[in-house]
């Protein structure tokens, strides 16, 4: 046991020394040691709480943490019995047992199984831990209410909690609603007469259904389409708006609006129907110019370099980020852009037997009927729509497709440069003069003056989760971690088993690391960063080693693993 412990300690010391040495080596002269630490998964923005070490330790496991003993004994047994049930089914089929006998035996065996194992006591230590954590959670809830505090996950989809003063948070949230041009107040709810609000919303839905029948006047021909989009009034659930903290500009607190919606939202069925029509059309048109992720981008960029040999020592990289991807423009502009796309790019009058004028009218209905609740009022979108809507993403892509064409057409060397976009993030190469580039960007800003741009030009920059560098005509790349995000944090898991999802995250993060990193040194640094992230979030050394070894074995790269260890 002492030997095993010594080996584990040695391994962890190697990880720590290796990462810190590599990390320090990349810092500028302004780097200070005080900036290096494991990031917490709970960020405290208040001094008025009375949480002790144990409370903060529990919260530091983040919003993805699921306390033990959540399932009842019956649920656990039901889950474990499934494999036995599967084996019994195979046995009965093989033995030619008829269905009646099979069902009878299955019931007898299951009853006996449940009776035998249901009385087994769970682990005492697990029970005690679950009970203790339940008490901690009850105390935390009580203190949150007593001191008027708010506990929420951060908006960046990381496993990080924000703990702050509720009043301060609501002031920032309400200020956002006062200043934003994304929504307008549709009506104020009279709490003394909720019937008025219900009648108003019901009438709006009835008008939508009537308009559907006007658009599809031949109700027999379009019977299936009407069935897909008609709204069942009694099942409608009104979405509501809430805010998550944005800490990317600490110590300044910003908020990001989030929409809680379900499939029973009044526009959900219509949005799904329209997106199934439009997404394949825009995908085909933009084929080769859209990146699906960082790996897809890098593969296409390498193919471009190999095919055209256009990466010279003087080549610059350009990135353009357009803010508010889901709220790019007012509805009338999105609709005119959609019609313009049909006329100038699609060139056909129908999409899957539906005329384009009908599609535009249906899209108008979708955009103008996205309502939600917030703080005693009903609001309606003025720009874009809910960020969890596939149709809004498709409409945003159609809108930015026009800007893609504008940028490409402005360039006199459009056939020779590499160009592509991931959602609202554009990347292209530039081999001409910077003065010509500045003129093109100036024209773009003038043409799209209502948009906010974040533009970077240079021989080394960051794009998506990549660091890119033109090293005398050779492309160098590695994984890039956003400096304004908490380091060493796992992704936020809203559904499912967090351990299983984090296991998948570790494996899926190693794959792009292999593709992104030009050198083995960079890959090893990223691998150890991922290992330390798991360790810093409470996962065991055995958990990490198991998944790392499985990764190298699966891809037949055990020699690479051994080589990386031998170098240090």
C-alpha positions as CSV (number, residue, x, y, z in Angstrom):
1,X,0.0,0.0,0.0
2,X,2.9,2.4,0.8
3,X,4.3,1.7,-2.6
4,X,1.0,2.4,-4.4
5,X,0.6,5.6,-2.4
6,X,4.1,6.7,-3.2
7,X,3.5,6.0,-6.9
8,X,0.2,8.1,-6.9
9,X,1.9,11.0,-5.1
10,X,4.8,10.9,-7.6
11,X,2.3,10.9,-10.5
12,X,0.4,13.9,-9.1
13,X,3.6,15.8,-8.4
14,X,4.7,15.3,-12.0
15,X,1.4,16.6,-13.3
16,X,1.6,19.7,-11.1
17,X,5.2,20.5,-11.9
18,X,4.8,19.8,-15.6
19,X,1.7,22.0,-16.0
20,X,3.0,24.9,-13.9
21,X,6.4,24.8,-15.7
22,X,4.7,24.9,-19.1
23,X,2.2,27.5,-17.9
24,X,4.8,29.9,-16.6
25,X,6.8,29.5,-19.8
26,X,4.0,31.0,-21.8
27,X,3.4,34.1,-19.6
28,X,4.4,37.6,-20.4
29,X,6.7,39.8,-18.3
30,X,3.6,41.1,-16.5
31,X,2.7,37.7,-15.2
32,X,2.5,37.4,-11.4
33,X,2.4,34.2,-9.3
34,X,-0.5,35.5,-7.3
35,X,-2.7,34.9,-10.4
36,X,-2.2,31.2,-10.4
37,X,-4.7,29.1,-8.4
38,X,-7.3,26.5,-8.8
39,X,-10.5,28.3,-9.6
40,X,-13.4,27.8,-7.2
41,X,-16.7,26.5,-8.5
42,X,-18.5,29.0,-6.3
43,X,-17.9,32.8,-6.8
44,X,-18.9,34.8,-3.8
45,X,-20.0,38.4,-4.5
46,X,-21.2,39.2,-1.0
47,X,-19.8,39.4,2.5
48,X,-23.2,39.1,4.3
49,X,-23.4,35.3,4.2
50,X,-22.8,33.1,7.2
51,X,-21.8,30.0,5.2
52,X,-19.1,27.9,6.9
53,X,-16.4,25.8,5.3
54,X,-18.7,22.8,5.0
55,X,-21.4,24.8,3.2
56,X,-18.9,26.3,0.8
57,X,-17.3,22.9,0.2
58,X,-20.7,21.5,-0.8
59,X,-21.4,24.4,-3.0
60,X,-18.0,24.2,-4.6
61,X,-19.1,20.9,-6.2
62,X,-21.1,23.1,-8.5
63,X,-24.6,23.0,-9.9
64,X,-24.0,19.7,-11.7
65,X,-23.5,17.9,-8.4
66,X,-26.1,15.3,-7.4
67,X,-26.1,14.2,-3.8
68,X,-26.1,10.5,-3.1
69,X,-29.1,8.3,-2.3
70,X,-31.4,10.1,-4.7
71,X,-33.0,6.8,-5.9
72,X,-35.3,4.7,-3.8
73,X,-34.4,1.1,-3.2
74,X,-37.2,0.0,-5.5
75,X,-35.9,2.2,-8.3
76,X,-32.4,0.8,-7.9
77,X,-33.7,-2.8,-8.0
78,X,-35.9,-2.1,-11.0
79,X,-32.8,-0.7,-12.8
80,X,-30.6,-3.7,-11.9
81,X,-33.3,-6.2,-12.8
82,X,-33.4,-5.1,-16.4
83,X,-30.3,-7.1,-17.4
84,X,-31.7,-10.2,-15.7
85,X,-35.0,-9.7,-17.5
86,X,-33.2,-9.5,-20.8
87,X,-31.3,-12.7,-20.2
88,X,-34.5,-14.5,-19.1
89,X,-36.3,-13.4,-22.3
90,X,-33.5,-14.9,-24.4
91,X,-33.6,-18.1,-22.4
92,X,-37.4,-18.5,-22.8
93,X,-37.2,-17.9,-26.5
94,X,-34.4,-20.5,-26.8
95,X,-36.3,-23.0,-24.7
96,X,-39.6,-22.5,-26.7
97,X,-41.5,-21.4,-23.6
98,X,-44.9,-20.0,-24.7
99,X,-45.9,-16.4,-24.0
100,X,-48.4,-17.2,-21.2
101,X,-45.9,-19.3,-19.3
102,X,-43.1,-16.8,-20.0
103,X,-45.1,-13.9,-18.5
104,X,-46.1,-16.0,-15.5
105,X,-42.5,-17.0,-14.8
106,X,-41.2,-13.5,-15.4
107,X,-43.6,-12.2,-12.7
108,X,-42.7,-14.9,-10.2
109,X,-39.0,-14.3,-10.7
110,X,-39.3,-10.6,-10.4
111,X,-41.4,-10.8,-7.3
112,X,-38.9,-13.1,-5.7
113,X,-36.0,-10.9,-6.8
114,X,-37.6,-7.8,-5.3
115,X,-38.5,-9.6,-2.1
116,X,-35.0,-11.0,-1.6
117,X,-33.1,-7.8,-2.2
118,X,-35.5,-5.1,-1.0
119,X,-34.7,-5.7,2.6
120,X,-30.9,-5.3,2.2
121,X,-29.8,-2.2,4.1
122,X,-27.9,0.4,2.1
123,X,-24.3,1.4,3.0
124,X,-24.4,3.1,6.3
125,X,-21.7,5.6,5.3
126,X,-23.6,6.6,2.1
127,X,-26.8,7.0,4.1
128,X,-25.1,9.1,6.7
129,X,-23.4,11.2,4.0
130,X,-26.8,11.8,2.2
131,X,-28.5,12.7,5.5
132,X,-25.6,15.1,6.4
133,X,-25.7,16.8,3.0
134,X,-29.5,17.1,3.2
135,X,-29.1,19.0,6.4
136,X,-26.4,21.3,4.8
137,X,-28.7,22.0,1.9
138,X,-31.6,22.9,4.3
139,X,-29.3,25.3,6.2
140,X,-28.1,26.9,2.9
141,X,-31.7,27.4,1.7
142,X,-32.6,29.0,5.1
143,X,-29.6,31.3,5.0
144,X,-30.3,32.3,1.4
145,X,-33.8,33.4,2.4
146,X,-32.7,35.0,5.7
147,X,-29.9,37.2,4.1
148,X,-31.8,37.7,0.8
149,X,-29.1,36.1,-1.3
150,X,-29.2,34.6,-4.7
151,X,-27.4,31.4,-5.8
152,X,-27.3,30.7,-9.6
153,X,-25.1,29.1,-12.1
154,X,-23.1,31.3,-14.4
155,X,-24.3,31.9,-18.0
156,X,-21.2,30.3,-19.7
157,X,-22.5,26.7,-19.2
158,X,-19.7,26.0,-16.8
159,X,-20.1,24.1,-13.5
160,X,-19.8,27.3,-11.5
161,X,-22.1,28.9,-8.8
162,X,-22.6,32.6,-8.3
163,X,-23.5,33.7,-4.7
164,X,-24.6,37.3,-4.4
165,X,-27.0,39.9,-3.0
166,X,-30.5,39.4,-4.5
167,X,-31.3,43.1,-4.4
168,X,-28.1,44.1,-6.3
169,X,-28.7,41.3,-8.9
170,X,-32.3,42.4,-9.5
171,X,-31.2,46.0,-9.9
172,X,-28.9,45.0,-12.7
173,X,-31.5,42.7,-14.2
174,X,-34.2,45.4,-14.2
175,X,-31.8,48.0,-15.6
176,X,-31.2,45.6,-18.5
177,X,-34.9,45.4,-19.2
178,X,-35.2,49.2,-19.1
179,X,-32.4,49.8,-21.5
180,X,-32.7,46.8,-23.9
181,X,-34.2,47.2,-27.4
182,X,-34.7,43.4,-27.7
183,X,-38.2,43.3,-26.2
184,X,-41.3,45.5,-25.7
185,X,-44.0,45.3,-23.1
186,X,-47.1,43.7,-24.6
187,X,-49.3,44.1,-21.6
188,X,-49.2,44.5,-17.8
189,X,-50.8,41.8,-15.8
190,X,-53.6,42.8,-13.5
191,X,-53.2,40.5,-10.5
192,X,-56.7,41.3,-9.3
193,X,-58.1,40.2,-12.7
194,X,-56.0,37.5,-14.2
195,X,-58.9,36.6,-16.5
196,X,-58.2,39.6,-18.7
197,X,-54.6,38.3,-19.3
198,X,-55.8,34.8,-20.0
199,X,-58.4,36.1,-22.5
200,X,-55.9,38.3,-24.2
201,X,-53.4,35.5,-24.7
202,X,-56.1,33.0,-25.7
203,X,-57.3,35.5,-28.4
204,X,-53.8,35.9,-29.8
205,X,-53.5,32.1,-30.2
206,X,-56.9,31.9,-31.8
207,X,-55.8,34.6,-34.3
208,X,-52.7,32.5,-35.1
209,X,-54.8,29.4,-35.8
210,X,-57.1,31.5,-38.0
211,X,-54.2,32.9,-39.9
212,X,-52.8,29.4,-40.5
213,X,-56.1,28.5,-42.2
214,X,-55.9,31.7,-44.3
215,X,-52.4,30.9,-45.4
216,X,-53.3,27.3,-46.2
217,X,-56.7,28.1,-47.7
218,X,-56.9,24.6,-49.2
219,X,-57.3,22.9,-45.9
220,X,-57.7,19.5,-47.6
221,X,-54.4,19.8,-49.5
222,X,-52.5,21.1,-46.5
223,X,-54.3,19.0,-43.9
224,X,-51.0,17.5,-42.6
225,X,-49.2,20.8,-42.4
226,X,-52.1,22.4,-40.4
227,X,-52.0,19.4,-38.1
228,X,-48.3,20.0,-37.4
229,X,-48.6,23.8,-36.6
230,X,-52.0,24.3,-35.1
231,X,-51.8,25.4,-31.4
232,X,-53.8,23.4,-28.8
233,X,-54.9,26.3,-26.6
234,X,-55.5,24.3,-23.4
235,X,-52.0,23.0,-23.4
236,X,-50.1,26.2,-24.0
237,X,-47.5,27.2,-21.4
238,X,-46.2,30.8,-21.4
239,X,-42.4,31.0,-21.4
240,X,-40.7,33.1,-18.7
241,X,-37.5,35.1,-18.7
242,X,-34.8,34.9,-16.0
243,X,-31.2,36.1,-15.8
244,X,-27.9,34.4,-15.2
245,X,-24.8,36.2,-14.0
246,X,-22.1,37.1,-16.6
247,X,-18.7,37.4,-14.8
248,X,-16.5,37.6,-17.9
249,X,-15.7,41.3,-17.0
250,X,-15.0,40.9,-13.3
251,X,-15.3,42.7,-11.0
252,X,-18.2,44.2,-13.1
253,X,-21.4,42.2,-12.8
254,X,-23.4,41.8,-16.0
255,X,-26.5,39.6,-16.7
256,X,-27.6,37.5,-19.6
257,X,-31.3,36.9,-20.3
258,X,-32.4,33.3,-20.5
259,X,-35.7,31.8,-21.7
260,X,-37.4,29.0,-19.9
261,X,-39.6,27.4,-22.5
262,X,-41.2,24.0,-23.3
263,X,-42.7,22.2,-26.3
264,X,-46.0,23.7,-25.2
265,X,-44.9,27.2,-26.1
266,X,-47.4,28.8,-28.5
267,X,-44.8,29.1,-31.3
268,X,-42.9,25.9,-30.7
269,X,-44.6,23.7,-33.3
270,X,-44.6,26.4,-35.9
271,X,-40.9,27.1,-35.3
272,X,-40.0,23.4,-35.6
273,X,-42.0,23.0,-38.8
274,X,-40.4,26.1,-40.5
275,X,-36.9,25.1,-39.4
276,X,-37.3,21.7,-40.9
277,X,-38.1,23.4,-44.2
278,X,-35.5,26.2,-44.1
279,X,-32.4,24.6,-42.5
280,X,-31.6,22.1,-45.3
281,X,-32.0,24.9,-47.9
282,X,-29.5,27.2,-46.2
283,X,-27.2,24.4,-45.3
284,X,-26.9,23.3,-49.0
285,X,-26.3,26.9,-50.1
286,X,-23.6,27.6,-47.5
287,X,-21.9,24.2,-47.9
288,X,-18.2,24.5,-47.4
289,X,-18.4,28.0,-46.0
290,X,-19.8,27.0,-42.6
291,X,-17.8,25.5,-39.8
292,X,-19.5,23.0,-37.4
293,X,-16.9,23.2,-34.7
294,X,-13.2,23.9,-34.2
295,X,-12.1,20.5,-35.6
296,X,-14.1,21.0,-38.8
297,X,-12.6,24.5,-39.2
298,X,-9.0,23.3,-38.7
299,X,-9.5,20.4,-41.2
300,X,-10.9,22.7,-43.8
301,X,-8.1,25.2,-43.2
302,X,-5.4,22.5,-43.6
303,X,-7.0,21.3,-46.8
304,X,-7.0,24.9,-48.1
305,X,-3.3,25.3,-47.3
306,X,-2.4,22.0,-48.9
307,X,-4.5,22.6,-52.0
308,X,-3.7,26.2,-52.8
309,X,-0.4,26.7,-51.0
310,X,-1.5,30.2,-50.0
311,X,-0.2,30.5,-46.5
312,X,2.8,32.7,-46.9
313,X,5.0,34.3,-44.3
314,X,3.1,37.6,-44.9
315,X,-0.4,36.1,-44.7
316,X,-2.6,37.7,-42.0
317,X,-5.5,36.1,-40.2
318,X,-8.8,38.0,-39.6
319,X,-11.6,37.2,-37.2
320,X,-14.9,39.1,-36.9
321,X,-17.3,38.3,-34.1
322,X,-20.8,39.7,-34.4
323,X,-22.5,40.2,-31.0
324,X,-26.1,39.1,-30.2
325,X,-26.3,36.2,-32.7
326,X,-29.9,35.4,-31.8
327,X,-31.0,39.1,-31.8
328,X,-29.3,40.4,-34.9
329,X,-32.0,42.6,-36.4
330,X,-35.6,43.7,-36.1
331,X,-38.2,41.3,-37.5
332,X,-39.0,43.3,-40.7
333,X,-35.3,43.1,-41.7
334,X,-35.1,39.3,-41.0
335,X,-38.2,38.8,-43.1
336,X,-37.0,41.0,-46.0
337,X,-33.6,39.1,-45.8
338,X,-35.5,35.7,-46.0
339,X,-37.4,36.8,-49.1
340,X,-34.3,38.2,-50.6
341,X,-32.5,34.9,-50.1
342,X,-35.4,33.0,-51.8
343,X,-35.3,35.4,-54.8
344,X,-31.5,35.8,-55.3
345,X,-30.1,32.5,-54.0
346,X,-32.8,29.8,-54.0
347,X,-34.4,30.6,-57.4
348,X,-37.3,28.3,-56.9
349,X,-40.9,29.2,-56.0
350,X,-41.6,26.4,-53.5
351,X,-39.9,24.4,-50.7
352,X,-41.3,20.9,-50.2
353,X,-44.6,21.9,-52.0
354,X,-45.1,25.0,-50.0
355,X,-44.8,28.4,-51.8
356,X,-42.1,30.8,-50.5
357,X,-44.7,33.5,-49.8
358,X,-46.5,31.1,-47.4
359,X,-43.2,30.4,-45.7
360,X,-42.5,34.1,-45.3
361,X,-46.0,34.7,-43.9
362,X,-45.6,31.8,-41.4
363,X,-42.2,33.1,-40.4
364,X,-43.8,36.5,-39.7
365,X,-46.4,34.9,-37.5
366,X,-43.6,33.1,-35.6
367,X,-41.5,36.2,-35.0
368,X,-44.4,38.4,-33.9
369,X,-45.9,35.9,-31.5
370,X,-43.0,35.1,-29.3
371,X,-44.3,36.3,-25.9
372,X,-42.9,35.6,-22.4
373,X,-43.5,36.6,-18.8
374,X,-41.2,38.6,-16.6
375,X,-41.9,40.5,-13.4
376,X,-45.7,40.9,-13.7
377,X,-45.6,41.8,-17.4
378,X,-46.0,40.1,-20.8
379,X,-43.2,40.9,-23.2
380,X,-42.8,40.4,-26.9
381,X,-39.6,40.1,-28.9
382,X,-38.6,43.0,-31.3
383,X,-35.3,41.5,-32.5
384,X,-34.7,37.9,-33.2
385,X,-36.2,35.4,-30.7
386,X,-35.4,32.8,-28.1
387,X,-31.8,31.5,-28.2
388,X,-33.0,27.9,-27.8
389,X,-35.0,28.1,-31.1
390,X,-33.6,26.3,-34.1
391,X,-35.5,28.6,-36.4
392,X,-34.0,31.7,-35.0
393,X,-30.5,30.2,-35.5
394,X,-31.4,29.4,-39.1
395,X,-32.8,32.9,-39.7
396,X,-29.6,34.4,-38.2
397,X,-27.5,32.3,-40.6
398,X,-29.6,33.5,-43.5
399,X,-29.1,37.1,-42.4
400,X,-25.3,36.7,-42.0
401,X,-25.1,34.8,-45.3
402,X,-25.8,38.2,-46.9
403,X,-22.9,39.7,-45.0
404,X,-20.7,36.8,-46.0
405,X,-21.5,37.6,-49.6
406,X,-20.8,41.3,-49.0
407,X,-17.4,40.6,-47.6
408,X,-16.4,38.2,-50.3
409,X,-17.7,40.4,-53.1
410,X,-15.7,43.4,-51.7
411,X,-12.4,41.5,-52.0
412,X,-10.7,41.6,-55.4
413,X,-9.0,38.4,-54.5
414,X,-12.0,36.5,-53.3
415,X,-11.1,33.3,-55.1
416,X,-7.7,32.9,-53.3
417,X,-8.6,33.6,-49.7
418,X,-9.8,31.1,-47.1
419,X,-13.2,32.2,-45.7
420,X,-15.7,30.7,-43.4
421,X,-18.0,31.2,-40.4
422,X,-19.2,29.4,-37.2
423,X,-22.5,31.0,-36.2
424,X,-21.5,34.6,-35.4
425,X,-17.7,34.2,-35.7
426,X,-16.0,34.8,-39.1
427,X,-12.5,33.8,-40.0
428,X,-10.6,34.5,-43.2
429,X,-7.0,34.9,-44.5
430,X,-5.7,38.1,-46.1
431,X,-2.7,38.3,-48.5
432,X,-3.2,41.8,-49.8
433,X,-2.5,45.2,-48.3
434,X,-3.8,46.1,-44.9
435,X,-5.1,49.4,-46.3
436,X,-7.4,47.5,-48.7
437,X,-8.6,45.3,-45.8
438,X,-9.3,48.4,-43.7
439,X,-11.5,49.8,-46.5
440,X,-13.5,46.6,-46.7
441,X,-14.1,46.5,-43.0
442,X,-15.1,50.1,-43.0
443,X,-17.6,49.4,-45.8
444,X,-18.9,46.5,-43.8
445,X,-19.4,48.6,-40.6
446,X,-21.2,51.2,-42.7
447,X,-23.5,48.7,-44.4
448,X,-24.3,46.9,-41.1
449,X,-24.1,49.9,-38.8
450,X,-26.7,48.4,-36.4
451,X,-24.4,45.5,-35.6
452,X,-21.6,45.4,-33.0
453,X,-18.3,43.9,-34.2
454,X,-15.2,42.6,-32.4
455,X,-12.4,42.5,-35.0
456,X,-8.9,41.1,-34.8
457,X,-6.1,41.1,-37.4
458,X,-2.7,39.5,-37.1
459,X,-0.4,36.6,-37.7
460,X,-1.4,35.1,-34.4
461,X,-4.8,35.2,-32.8
462,X,-7.6,33.1,-31.2
463,X,-10.5,31.6,-33.1
464,X,-13.2,29.5,-31.4
465,X,-11.2,27.3,-28.9
466,X,-8.0,27.5,-31.0
467,X,-4.8,29.5,-30.8
468,X,-3.5,30.0,-34.4
469,X,-0.1,31.4,-35.5
470,X,1.5,31.9,-38.9
471,X,5.1,30.9,-38.3
472,X,6.9,31.9,-41.5
473,X,4.3,30.3,-43.7
474,X,3.7,27.3,-41.5
475,X,0.5,26.9,-39.4
476,X,1.0,26.4,-35.7
477,X,-2.1,25.7,-33.5
478,X,-3.0,24.6,-30.0
479,X,-6.0,24.6,-27.7
480,X,-7.0,28.0,-26.4
481,X,-8.8,28.6,-23.1
482,X,-10.7,31.8,-22.8
483,X,-9.0,34.0,-20.2
484,X,-12.3,35.5,-19.0
485,X,-13.6,32.1,-18.0
486,X,-13.0,30.3,-14.8
487,X,-10.1,27.8,-15.4
488,X,-10.3,24.2,-14.2
489,X,-14.0,24.0,-14.4
490,X,-16.2,21.2,-15.8
491,X,-19.2,21.8,-18.0
492,X,-22.6,22.4,-16.5
493,X,-24.8,19.2,-16.7
494,X,-28.5,20.0,-16.5
495,X,-29.9,16.5,-17.2
496,X,-28.6,12.9,-16.8
497,X,-25.8,11.4,-14.8
498,X,-23.1,14.0,-14.2
499,X,-20.3,11.4,-13.7
500,X,-21.1,9.8,-17.0
501,X,-21.4,13.1,-18.8
502,X,-18.1,14.3,-17.3
503,X,-16.5,11.0,-18.4
504,X,-17.7,11.7,-21.9
505,X,-16.5,15.3,-21.7
506,X,-12.9,14.2,-20.8
507,X,-12.8,11.7,-23.7
508,X,-14.3,14.2,-26.2
509,X,-11.9,17.0,-25.0
510,X,-8.9,14.8,-25.7
511,X,-9.9,14.2,-29.3
512,X,-9.7,17.8,-30.4
513,X,-6.6,18.3,-28.3
514,X,-4.9,15.7,-30.6
515,X,-6.1,17.5,-33.7
516,X,-5.5,21.0,-32.5
517,X,-1.9,20.7,-31.1
518,X,0.9,21.0,-33.6
519,X,3.5,19.7,-31.0
520,X,3.4,16.8,-28.6
521,X,4.4,19.2,-25.8
522,X,1.2,21.2,-26.4
523,X,-0.9,18.1,-26.4
524,X,0.7,16.9,-23.1
525,X,0.1,20.3,-21.5
526,X,-3.6,20.2,-22.6
527,X,-3.9,16.6,-21.4
528,X,-2.6,17.4,-18.0
529,X,-4.8,20.5,-17.8
530,X,-7.8,18.3,-18.4
531,X,-6.6,15.8,-15.8
532,X,-6.1,18.6,-13.2
533,X,-9.6,19.9,-14.0
534,X,-11.1,16.6,-13.1
535,X,-8.9,16.3,-9.9
536,X,-9.7,19.9,-8.9
537,X,-13.4,19.0,-9.1
538,X,-13.3,16.0,-6.8
539,X,-12.7,13.1,-9.2
540,X,-10.2,10.5,-8.1
541,X,-6.8,9.8,-9.6
542,X,-8.1,6.3,-10.6
543,X,-11.0,7.9,-12.5
544,X,-8.6,10.1,-14.5
545,X,-6.0,7.4,-15.2
546,X,-8.7,4.9,-16.3
547,X,-10.1,7.3,-18.9
548,X,-6.7,8.5,-20.1
549,X,-5.4,5.0,-20.5
550,X,-8.6,4.0,-22.3
551,X,-8.2,6.9,-24.7
552,X,-4.6,6.0,-25.6
553,X,-5.5,2.3,-25.9
554,X,-8.6,2.9,-28.1
555,X,-6.6,5.0,-30.6
556,X,-3.6,2.7,-30.4
557,X,-1.3,5.4,-29.1
558,X,0.2,3.8,-26.0
559,X,3.7,4.4,-27.4
560,X,2.9,8.1,-27.6
561,X,1.7,8.0,-24.0
562,X,4.9,6.3,-22.8
563,X,7.1,8.7,-24.9
564,X,5.5,11.7,-23.3
565,X,6.2,10.3,-19.8
566,X,9.8,9.4,-20.7
567,X,10.6,13.0,-21.7
568,X,10.1,14.1,-18.1
